[in-house]
Amino acid sequence: MSFQFPGSLILVVCLAVASLNPSFADEQPSDTEQDPVSYYRNVRPILQRQCSGCHFNGKQEGGLSVVSVDALSKGGESGSSVIAGKPDDSLLIEVLTGDDPRMPVNADPLPAEEIETLRRWIAEGAKDDTPEGLQREYSAENPPVYSAPPVVTSLDYSPDGQLLAVTGYHEVLIHTLDGSKPVRRLIGRSPRLESLSFSPDGQLLAVAGGAPSLFGELQIWNVAEGKLLQSITMSWDTLFGVSFNAEGTLVAFGGADNRLRIASVESGEIVMRMDAHSDWVLGTIFSLKNDHVISVSRDRSMKLTIVENGQFVDNITSITPGALKGGLSDVVRHPTREEVLSVGADGAPRLYRIFREKARQIGDDFNLLRSFPAMPGRLCDVDITPSGNRFVVGASDALTGSARVYTTDDAAKIVDLQGITSPIFAVSFRQDEKQVAVGGFDGTVRLFNPDTGALEAEFAAAPLSGPSTLTEFKTPSGSASVVVESDALTRTGHSGSGQTPSIRRRLLR
């Protein structure tokens, strides 16, 4: 038997103790007392999400960068942006507030709570609490330095077949086909680059990425000059699946916010948005006439949308529950027909007609033209030849992977690319159809003969410097392991999960 004190008796005792100790109430924290504002945890994410698209080391509009406290204090053409202890005298607060805020340009004003966070941080002294070792700023003068090749999430041949663009950490590396040395390094602000695509004329490169849980970014580069033309920041998470229209004037892309968007290449403005997906939008492609855009998502659907007004038209895939066994990761269009190839988690490439020719019936998959033999694991990327006769697919199956060349009009004709032992996340067919490039988890770019499947050449995605000094610390069984270096943090896959490892980044500085 246990005895429980009535709640009223406990209250009386507490009040009595408080009356005997006058300092009791004074020692309790006030309901209005607030912790100091942290630059790294509270201020930096706001600046990254709202301001750094126009004000970072690679694109300092008005001479201003917001990538660090030092840069804010230094300011730009109008002087210092932050005066410690004086928020009302700080240019940063001035341009963000008032009846007609000057910043952000062509965007909604910052929420009141974000402005108050910035104001409090300045009032408290504008202190920099960035952890030691994380205060690096990458630029052409201070590029990333790798002790191991970065994971390749996307690659693409230039239309003339002379260059190969490959994703790295904070950068895209432009290689010649011998892979001897990058001829150009396009270094930007996003640490994670998920998708890239050359414009039809080869002059521009569109890149989608961001910083997970912070912001998404679309970059448009002039390849020959290595000049960043557009840095468009949006959303609260990463962007995926970029594609140009035939004229090279529009770029479609998806995001982890479940949205499909189209941006103007010239102005950087978002000219269309579609919200019908219920999960991450991972791939996009324009129709043959460029009046529609097709998008694929982790929600297991492939959707058709009108470019001009963003009107959702149809689910190209079946809407029957269980018809598709997993999410879709990428889509490409046949170069001469209104047909698209999709790949995803169930391992089987599928060819669909884009436009429905008869009314939908529950349970049908009428638009499906052909299903191809499945590969082990989940399919991550697909690319089709300029003739449309063949396509290549990359797959990831736990800690291994594969790539395969299919014949579009003959599902039985297959060429497996030889010697692949690591998950493959990116594939591309050269325009002369005589070479295939693949890349993935091990950071090695491999070039294959698509007729025989033989390996012709291989090279690291990024130049390496010095031996790795990584130390791996194992956490309890079944949890994630962490690889730590003196000046870098590297994430690895979930140990024992049987799932595809997450992207690994290794940096010396």
Secondary structure, DSSP 4 states (H G I P E B T S, - for coil): ------HHHHHHHHHHHHHH-THHHHHSPPTT--PPPPIIIIIHHHHHHHTTTTEETTEEGGG---SSHHHHHH-BTTB-S--TT-GGG-HHHHHH-SSS---STTSPPPPHHHHHHHHHHHHTT----PPTT------SSS---BSSPPP---EEE-TTSSEEEEE-SSEEEEEETT-SSEEEEEE-S-SEEEEEEE-TTSSEEEEEEEETTTEEEEEEEETTTTEEEEEEEESSS-EEEEEE-TTSSEEEEEETTS-EEEEETTT--EEEEE---SS-EEEEEE-TTSSEEEEEETTS-EEEEETTT--EEEESS--STTSSSS-EEEEEE-SSSSEEEEEETTS--EEEESS-SS---TT--TTEEEEPPP-SSEEEEEEE-TTSSEEEEEEEETTEEEEEEEETTEEEEEEEPTT--S-EEEEEE-TTSS-EEEEETT-EEEEE-TTT--EEEEEESS-B-S----EEEPPSTTSEEEEEETTEEEEEEETTS-SPPPP---B--
